[in-house]
Amino acid sequence: MLALITATLSLGGLALVAGIILAIATRVFHVEGNPIADQVENLLPQTQCGQCGYPGCKPYATAVANDSVAINHCVPGGERTMLAIAELMGVEPKTVEEDATEPMLAFIREDECIGCTLCIKACPVDAIIGAPKHYHTVIADHCTGCNLCLEPCPVDCIDMLIKPELLEHWSWPLPNTERAQQGRERRDQHV
């Protein structure tokens, strides 16, 4: 019985000493994060697509905050994200690195899918569901159109389609100022 009490006390003492050492180490070696990098990361679309040349949004945000990369490399975020980053950083806006394209959506032709799961592993936002040796499908609301699932597919059964514009996301387009001016001129002529 004495050996059990001694072992328990010695393990408890060892745990207490280790806890004290860890508490001191966290205070001594504490590193503050870059708040600008965190703010830039919050502005990014979080697609983790790598189109900016970085493996994810966090490394790109850190590089932008350290002024080691331009603010216009986030293709999925487009001009809106670039303008928000420019405002946050207090720098001049630049044109987005690649031309803006229609929002895309991955579509898996299920009758050709062999269930290899390579596309599931490549998807940075977990928008593809399926099981080994079964059909896979894409959750349209989660797909960011990053194209990262295309290359690993061994049977080339994934197509990138233009994302349909849904009624709940539709808005009136801004009027063409030139056409609106012509309409006003015609209206004034008839009055």
N, C-alpha and C positions, 0 to 999 in steps of 0.2 A: 504494500500500500504506500509506503514511503517513497518507493521508486516512481510510482505513478504521480504522486504529488510533486516530486522534484522535476519530473519530465514536463508536467503541465506548467509549473512555474518558470522553468527555463525557456520553454517555447513562448510563453506569454511575455517574458522579459525580452526575448529576442524580437518578437513582433513589435513590442513597444519601442525598442531602440531603432528598428527599421522604419517605423512610422515617423519617429522624430527626425531621422536622417532625411526621409523623403520630404517632410514638411519644410525643413531648412533648405533643401535643394530646390524646391519649387520657388521659394522666395529669392534665393540667390541667383538662380539661372533663369528667372522669368524673362520671357521675351515678348514684348508688345507686338501685336500684329500691326500692319500698315492700315490705318482706317480708310485711306483713299483707295487702296486696293480692294478692300471690302465693299466700298461704295460702288466702285467700277464693276465689280463682280455682280452686284445686285442689279445693275443696269443691263448686263448681258443676258441673252436668251436662255442660257444654261442648256444648250444642245450638246455640248461636249463633242462637237463634230470634228474639230481639228482643222477646219478650213482656214483658220488664222495662222496656222503654222505652229501652234502650241497644242499639247495633248488635251487641253480642256480649258474651260472658261477661267478657272482660278489662276493658272499660270499666265494666261494672257492678261488678266486684270493686274497681276503683280508686275508684269513687264510694262504695262501702260503706266501704272503708278510710279514706276522707277524711271520713266521717260526713256526706256530703251527700245520702244517700238511705237510706231504710229497708231493713232486711234481709229484708223479706217480699215482694219483687217477683218472685222467681224461681218462676214457676208450674211449669215442668217438674221442678224440684228438689223442690217441695212442702214439706211440714212438716219432713221429715227434714233437708233441706238448711238450712232456716231455723233449726232448732234447733242444728245444727252451727255455723253462722255466729254465732248468738247466743252460744254457748259460747266460741268463739274471740275474739269482740269484747268479751265480758264485759258484754253488755247483756241487757235483758229480752226474752224471746221474744215475738213478735207473731203474730197469726193470718195465715195466708197470704192474699195479696191476692185471689186468686180461689178459688172453691170447687174442691176436688179432684174431678177427674173420672176416669173409667176411662181407663187408658192407651190411646191411639189409634194407629192405623197407617194410613198412606196405601195405597190400592189403586187401581191404574190399570186401567181397563177397556180392555184392549189392542185390542179390535176397533173402538173409537171413537177411539183415539189417532192423531193425524196426524203425529207425529214432529217437532214444532216445536222441541223441546229447551228450551222456556221453563221447564218444571218442573225440569229438570236444573240450570239456572242458578240457580234460586231455592232449591234444597235446600242448607241450610247444612252438612249432614253427608255429602254425596255418597251418599245412600241410593238415588238413582234412576239407573238405567243405561239406555242406549239410544244410538242414533245418529240423525243427522238423517234425516227421512223414513222412519224405521223405528219399530216399536213400542218403548215404554219400559216398564220394570217397576221395582218397588220391592224393595230388599233389606230384608226384614222385620227382620232382626237389627240393622240400622243405623238404621232409621227411628225418629225420636223423637216423631212425632205433632205437630209444631209448626204444621201447617196452612199453612206458607208457600208450598207448591206449589199450593194451590187457586186463588188469585187469578190467577196468570199464565196458567193453562190456558185457551186460547181456545175449546175445545170442551167444557169441563166434564166431562171423563172421569175425574176423580179423586174417589174416595170416601174418607171417613175412617171406618174400621171399628174396633170395639173390639178391642184386641190380645188374642189368645187366651192364656189362662193355660196355659203348657206344664208338663208333668209335672216337669221339672227345676227349675222355679221355684216350684212349689207348696209350701205349708207349711200345717200345721194352723192354722186360725184360733184366735185367743185365745178362751177360753170367756167367755161372757156372765156376768159376775159375779153378776148377779141370778138368772139361771137356775141357775147352779151352787149358789148359796145355797139356792134352793128345793129342788133335788135333795138337798142335804145334810139339809135339814129333813125331807123325806119319808123319807129313809133312816133318820134318827134316830127317827122316829115308829114305824117298823116294827120296830125293834130292841128 
